[in-house]
């Protein structure tokens, strides 16, 4: 059976170096900035052991004797692709879509790597055996793989090697018989402080001169020399689950990874001093498409939550039947249908990985299109919801304690309510809405949904590459070719001449 939630929590007490507000966090499972989210992740592992979810979340691969998380499994049929999506959906529903980097995200990426292992056969370093061992170690241990694969935003106009004197980006500073020593930093480690291991690499293309930065490896979070510098914790700022129902439980956090002469054994290195394999492992395997599969399913789930929130708000305001409100709800539910249908379409138009492996993955063109759609759509959904909430989103008691106060309680009960919705129920609803729409936690999520697939100037050209621009142009050209200056293009359908008078 997969490890339990309690076993997961115990694994986090390993001495990892996590820093917040200028202090080192001794135990992320007990610190008020991390403990509730750690338990939300632990619940995901408990779900994998529960009879009602076990079959959806786990599978026993051929040649194995125990089940593994389905996200680690390499699908070889459309049916298996769909079963993996159902596992993504089950876990995403547990956090209403607000845990973006849950353990299945990078696990699916690792399954993508092993779907096309020959990509890691570099000219000077062959990472295929290490990759196979990595996949087995992570899947059999039910481990949570975190990752950081982006260089800090120091100077994007210069190559990494042109800034080498400052040790800004993760690079090799020493090679030993038993491994390598690396130094530098990576961003953004979303959910990283909750992981078991962290994979460090580079997803953007590197120029040939950046060979010292062209490496990928995975090490435990407690590895000496690793530091995780956390952003502000919204969980720590939350007053209670009543007042902050989302941020108090699902703040997966983001951290800067700093490597201070970290030793990495050779067996944990996947690519080394090879710009082609370091880049190709993300883009020439199904890894990134697998990311999209999990993320698109989670996005669909998140829009289900927001659509339901819109309906509850409209009913609470007693405006549900008004035609303008019905239009707004219809618009939100229509966007939800688009998000869902794009996942289903990308599965239906699945592609097969070249070679004898037999693996399948989402249609690349549709997966790329989803990246563009989601980042553009999410702010529009939030805007519609804010309009539905109106001033009720702002005029709320400071906390749930006002309801229980002997003097304030009757006043709140009288004035902070609506027809058919008592004060406590309405306050809970609006505080949930604020946490999803207007809080600092909500603002971070809007930024996340816009940029977690990369900047638009990076992924939008990818849609052109993954699509069929020549075919589209040829289709439209066939229309142009249908008329000309021989008379057909300057006369009406019946032969009469138009214009020119």
C-alpha positions in Angstrom: 0.0 0.0 0.0 1.1 3.6 -0.5 2.6 5.3 2.5 0.1 6.9 4.9 -0.3 10.6 5.6 1.3 10.2 9.0 4.3 8.5 7.4 4.6 11.4 4.9 4.5 13.9 7.8 7.2 12.0 9.6 9.4 12.1 6.5 9.3 15.9 6.6 11.1 16.0 10.0 14.5 15.5 8.4 16.3 18.7 9.2 15.7 20.4 5.9 16.8 24.0 5.8 13.7 26.1 5.4 13.9 29.9 6.1 11.0 32.3 6.8 11.1 35.9 8.1 14.8 35.7 8.8 14.5 32.5 10.9 15.1 28.8 10.2 12.0 26.7 10.5 12.8 23.7 12.8 9.8 21.6 11.8 7.5 22.4 8.9 4.8 20.0 10.2 4.4 22.1 13.3 5.2 25.6 12.2 2.1 27.9 11.8 3.3 28.9 8.3 3.3 25.3 7.0 1.5 22.8 9.3 -2.0 22.9 7.8 -0.9 22.7 4.2 1.4 19.8 5.2 -1.6 18.0 6.6 -3.6 18.8 3.4 -0.9 17.0 1.4 -0.9 14.2 4.0 -4.6 13.7 3.4 -3.9 13.1 -0.3 -1.7 10.1 0.7 -4.4 8.9 3.1 -6.9 9.1 0.2 -4.7 6.7 -1.8 -5.1 4.2 1.0 -8.8 4.6 1.5 -11.1 2.0 -0.2 -13.3 4.6 -1.9 -10.4 6.2 -3.7 -7.7 3.5 -3.9 -8.5 2.2 -7.3 -8.7 5.7 -8.8 -5.4 6.8 -7.4 -3.2 3.8 -7.6 -2.3 1.1 -10.1 0.0 -2.0 -10.0 2.3 -1.8 -13.0 3.3 -4.9 -14.9 6.2 -6.5 -13.2 5.6 -4.8 -9.9 4.1 -6.5 -6.8 2.7 -3.4 -5.1 0.6 -0.5 -6.3 2.1 2.9 -7.1 0.4 6.3 -7.5 -1.2 6.4 -10.9 0.6 9.6 -11.7 3.9 7.7 -11.9 2.4 5.1 -14.3 3.2 5.4 -18.0 -0.1 5.2 -20.0 0.0 3.2 -23.1 -3.6 3.4 -24.2 -6.2 6.1 -24.3 -8.1 4.3 -21.5 -5.0 4.5 -19.3 -4.6 8.2 -20.2 -8.2 8.7 -19.0 -7.7 6.7 -15.8 -4.7 8.9 -15.0 -6.8 12.0 -15.5 -9.4 10.6 -13.1 -6.7 10.3 -10.5 -5.6 13.9 -11.1 -9.3 14.9 -10.7 -9.7 13.0 -7.5 -6.7 14.7 -5.8 -7.5 18.2 -7.2 -11.1 18.0 -5.8 -9.6 17.5 -2.4 -8.1 21.1 -2.5 -10.8 22.5 -4.8 -8.0 23.1 -7.4 -5.9 25.3 -5.1 -2.9 22.9 -4.7 -1.2 23.3 -8.1 2.0 21.4 -7.3 0.6 18.4 -5.5 2.8 15.3 -5.6 1.1 14.1 -8.9 2.3 17.1 -10.9 6.0 16.3 -11.0 5.3 12.5 -10.7 3.6 12.8 -14.1 6.6 14.6 -15.4 8.9 11.8 -14.3 6.6 9.3 -16.1 7.1 11.5 -19.1 10.9 11.2 -18.9 10.8 7.4 -18.8 8.4 7.4 -21.7 11.3 8.5 -24.0 14.5 7.7 -22.1 16.8 7.9 -25.1 16.5 11.6 -25.0 18.8 11.5 -21.9 21.6 9.7 -23.9 23.9 12.6 -24.2 27.2 12.6 -26.0 29.4 12.8 -22.8 26.9 11.6 -20.2 24.3 8.9 -20.5 21.5 9.5 -17.9 19.2 6.6 -18.9 20.1 4.2 -16.1 20.0 6.9 -13.5 16.6 7.9 -14.9 15.2 4.4 -14.6 16.5 4.2 -11.0 15.0 7.6 -10.2 11.6 6.6 -11.5 11.7 3.4 -9.5 12.9 5.1 -6.3 10.2 7.8 -6.5 7.3 5.6 -7.5 8.0 2.7 -5.1 8.6 5.1 -2.2 5.4 7.1 -3.0 7.7 10.2 -2.8 6.7 13.7 -3.4 9.0 15.2 -6.1 9.4 19.0 -6.0 11.3 20.9 -8.6 13.0 24.2 -9.5 13.9 24.7 -13.2 14.0 28.4 -13.8 17.0 30.8 -13.3 16.4 33.9 -11.1 15.4 37.1 -12.9 18.7 38.8 -12.7 19.5 39.8 -16.3 17.6 38.0 -19.0 19.6 39.8 -21.7 22.8 38.0 -20.8 23.7 34.3 -20.9 24.3 32.5 -17.6 28.0 32.2 -18.3 28.3 35.9 -18.7 27.2 36.3 -15.1 29.3 33.4 -13.8 31.5 35.5 -11.4 28.5 36.1 -9.1 27.4 32.4 -8.9 23.9 33.4 -9.6 22.6 30.3 -11.3 23.1 26.6 -10.4 26.3 25.4 -12.0 29.0 22.8 -11.5 31.9 24.2 -9.6 33.8 20.9 -8.9 33.8 17.4 -10.4 34.8 14.5 -8.1 35.1 10.7 -8.7 31.9 10.2 -6.7 29.9 13.1 -8.0 29.7 16.8 -8.6 29.5 20.0 -6.4 27.0 22.7 -7.5 26.5 26.3 -6.5 23.9 28.9 -7.3 20.1 29.5 -7.1 16.9 28.5 -8.8 13.3 29.8 -8.7 10.4 29.1 -8.2 10.0 26.2 -5.8 6.3 26.0 -5.6 5.4 23.5 -2.9 9.1 22.7 -2.6 9.3 22.8 1.2 6.8 19.9 1.3 8.6 17.6 -1.0 10.8 14.6 -0.4 13.3 15.2 -3.2 13.8 18.2 -5.4 14.8 18.0 -9.1 16.9 20.9 -10.2 17.3 21.6 -13.9 16.7 24.2 -16.6 13.6 24.2 -18.8 14.7 27.1 -21.0 17.1 26.6 -23.9 20.8 27.3 -23.1 23.4 28.6 -25.5 26.4 26.3 -26.1 28.7 28.4 -23.9 26.4 27.7 -20.9 27.5 24.1 -20.7 28.5 24.4 -17.0 24.8 25.2 -16.3 23.5 22.4 -18.4 22.7 19.8 -15.8 19.8 18.1 -14.0 19.8 16.2 -10.8 17.5 15.2 -7.9 18.5 15.2 -4.2 16.7 14.9 -0.9 15.5 18.2 0.6 17.7 17.7 3.7 20.9 17.5 1.6 23.6 19.7 3.2 24.0 23.0 1.6 20.5 23.3 0.3 18.5 26.3 1.6 14.8 27.1 0.9 14.0 30.8 1.4 10.2 31.0 1.7 7.9 33.8 0.6 5.4 35.3 3.0 3.1 32.6 4.4 -0.6 33.3 3.8 -1.3 30.3 6.1 0.5 32.0 8.9 -1.5 35.2 8.4 -4.9 33.3 8.4 -6.9 33.8 11.5 -8.9 30.6 11.3 -10.5 28.2 8.9 -13.8 30.1 9.4 -12.2 33.4 8.3 -9.7 32.1 5.8 -11.0 28.7 4.6 -8.6 28.4 1.6 -5.4 30.1 2.6 -5.4 28.5 6.0 -5.2 25.0 4.5 -4.0 25.2 0.9 -1.1 27.6 0.8 1.5 25.5 -0.9 4.1 28.2 -0.6 6.9 29.2 -3.0 10.6 29.3 -2.2 13.9 30.3 -3.6 16.4 27.4 -3.8 20.0 28.2 -2.9 22.7 25.6 -3.4 25.8 26.4 -1.3 28.4 23.9 -2.6 25.9 21.0 -2.6 27.4 17.6 -3.3 25.4 15.5 -5.8 26.4 11.8 -6.3 26.7 10.6 -9.9 23.8 8.2 -9.5 21.5 11.2 -8.9 22.6 13.1 -12.0 20.2 12.9 -15.0 21.9 15.3 -17.5 25.4 16.7 -17.3 27.2 19.4 -19.3 24.9 18.9 -22.3 22.6 21.7 -23.3 20.6 19.5 -25.7 19.6 16.8 -23.2 19.1 19.3 -20.4 16.5 21.1 -22.6 15.2 18.1 -24.4 14.2 16.1 -21.4 11.4 18.6 -20.8 10.3 19.1 -24.4 11.3 16.1 -26.4 9.7 13.7 -24.0 6.0 13.8 -22.9 7.1 15.4 -19.6 5.7 18.9 -20.2 2.5 17.5 -21.8 2.0 15.4 -18.7 2.3 18.6 -16.6 -0.4 20.1 -18.7 -2.6 17.0 -18.2 -2.5 17.4 -14.5 -2.7 21.2 -14.6 -5.6 21.3 -17.1 -7.5 18.8 -15.0 -6.9 20.9 -11.8 -7.9 24.1 -13.7 -11.1 22.5 -14.7 -11.7 21.5 -11.1 -10.9 25.0 -9.9 -13.4 26.5 -12.4 -16.0 24.1 -11.1 -15.4 25.4 -7.6 -15.6 29.0 -8.8 -18.8 28.4 -10.8 -20.4 26.8 -7.8 -19.3 29.8 -5.7 -20.9 32.1 -8.2 -24.2 30.2 -8.0 -24.2 30.2 -4.2 -23.5 33.9 -4.1 -26.3 34.7 -6.6 -28.8 32.6 -4.6 -27.7 34.2 -1.3 -28.2 37.6 -2.8 -31.6 36.5 -4.1 -30.6 37.6 -7.6 -30.2 34.1 -9.1 -33.3 34.4 -11.4 -32.5 37.9 -12.7 -31.7 37.8 -16.4 -28.4 39.8 -16.1 -27.2 37.4 -13.4 -28.2 34.4 -15.4 -26.1 35.8 -18.2 -23.1 36.1 -15.9 -23.6 32.6 -14.6 -24.0 31.3 -18.1 -20.7 33.0 -19.1 -18.8 31.4 -16.2 -20.3 28.0 -16.8 -19.5 28.3 -20.5 -15.9 29.0 -19.7 -16.0 25.9 -17.4 -17.2 23.9 -20.3 -14.4 25.1 -22.5 -11.8 24.1 -19.9 -13.3 20.7 -19.4 -13.8 20.0 -23.2 -10.2 20.9 -23.9 -9.0 18.2 -21.6 -11.3 15.6 -23.1 -10.4 16.6 -26.6 -6.7 16.5 -25.9 -7.2 12.9 -24.6 -9.3 11.9 -27.5 -6.7 13.2 -30.0 -3.9 11.6 -28.1 -0.5 11.0 -29.6 1.9 8.1 -29.4 5.5 8.5 -28.3 7.8 7.4 -31.2 9.7 4.2 -30.6 8.9 0.8 -29.0 7.9 2.1 -25.6 4.3 2.4 -26.6 3.5 5.4 -24.3 0.8 7.9 -25.2 0.3 11.5 -24.2 -2.0 14.4 -24.8 -2.3 16.0 -28.2 0.5 18.6 -28.2 -1.4 21.3 -30.1 -4.4 21.1 -27.8 -2.2 21.0 -24.7 -0.4 24.2 -25.9 -3.8 25.8 -26.6 -4.9 25.1 -23.1 -1.9 26.9 -21.7 -2.9 30.1 -23.6 -6.6 29.7 -22.8 -6.2 29.2 -19.0 -3.9 32.2 -18.3 -6.2 34.5 -20.2 -9.5 33.0 -18.8 -8.8 32.9 -15.1 -8.8 36.7 -14.5 -12.1 37.0 -16.4 -13.7 34.4 -14.2 -12.6 36.3 -11.1 -13.9 39.6 -12.6 -17.4 38.1 -13.2 -17.5 36.7 -9.6 -16.5 40.0 -8.1 -19.3 41.7 -9.9 -21.7 39.2 -8.6 -20.5 39.7 -5.0 -20.6 43.5 -5.1 -20.2 45.3 -1.8 -21.0 42.1 0.2 -17.4 41.0 -0.5 -16.1 43.9 1.6 -18.7 44.6 4.3 -17.9 41.6 6.5 -17.2 41.2 10.2 -13.5 41.2 11.1 -13.8 37.6 12.3 -16.2 34.9 13.4 -15.9 36.1 17.0 -18.3 39.0 16.2 -21.0 36.4 15.8 -20.4 35.0 19.3 -20.1 38.3 21.1 -23.1 39.0 23.4 -23.5 42.6 22.2 -22.3 42.4 18.6 -23.8 39.0 17.8 -27.4 40.1 17.5 -26.4 43.1 15.4 -24.5 41.0 13.0 -27.3 38.5 12.8 -29.7 41.3 12.0 -27.7 43.3 9.4 -25.3 40.8 7.7 -27.8 38.5 6.2 -30.0 38.1 3.2 -33.4 36.7 2.4 -33.2 33.0 3.2 -29.6 33.1 4.2 -28.8 33.5 8.0 -25.9 35.7 9.0 -23.4 32.9 9.9 -24.0 31.1 6.6 -23.7 34.3 4.5 -20.5 35.4 6.3 -18.9 32.0 5.7 -19.9 32.2 2.1 -18.5 35.7 1.6 -15.3 35.0 3.5 -14.8 32.0 1.2 -15.4 34.3 -1.8 -12.9 36.9 -0.5 -10.2 34.2 0.1 -10.7 33.0 -3.5 -11.1 36.5 -5.1 -9.6 39.3 -3.1 -7.1 38.2 -0.5 -3.3 38.1 -0.9 -3.7 34.4 -1.3 -6.2 35.0 -4.1 -3.8 37.5 -5.8 -1.0 35.0 -5.7 -3.3 32.4 -7.4 -4.2 34.8 -10.2 -0.5 35.4 -10.8 0.1 31.7 -10.6 -2.6 30.8 -13.2 -1.2 33.5 -15.5 2.5 32.4 -15.3 3.0 28.9 -14.0 3.3 27.6 -17.6 5.7 30.4 -18.4 5.4 33.9 -19.8 3.0 34.4 -22.7 5.8 35.5 -25.0 7.3 32.0 -24.4 4.4 29.7 -24.7 2.3 31.5 -27.3 4.9 31.0 -30.1 4.8 27.3 -29.0 1.3 27.1 -30.1 2.4 27.9 -33.6 5.2 25.3 -33.4 2.9 22.6 -32.1 0.0 23.4 -34.3 -0.4 23.2 -38.1 0.3 26.7 -39.5 1.0 25.4 -43.0 -2.3 23.5 -43.1 -4.3 26.4 -41.8 -2.7 28.7 -44.3 -3.3 26.3 -47.1 -7.0 26.0 -46.2 -7.5 29.7 -46.3 -5.4 30.0 -49.4 -7.8 27.6 -51.1 -10.4 30.3 -50.7 -8.2 32.9 -52.3 -7.4 30.6 -55.1 -11.1 30.2 -55.8 -11.4 33.6 -57.4 -9.2 36.0 -59.3 -9.2 38.7 -62.0 -10.7 36.6 -64.7 -14.1 38.0 -63.9 -15.1 35.6 -61.2 -13.7 37.8 -58.5 -15.3 41.1 -59.6 -18.8 39.9 -60.5 -21.7 38.8 -58.2 -22.9 35.2 -57.9 -25.3 35.8 -60.7 -22.8 37.4 -63.0 -23.8 41.0 -62.4 -21.2 43.6 -61.9 -20.9 45.5 -58.6 -19.2 48.6 -57.5 -17.1 51.0 -59.6 -19.9 53.3 -60.3 
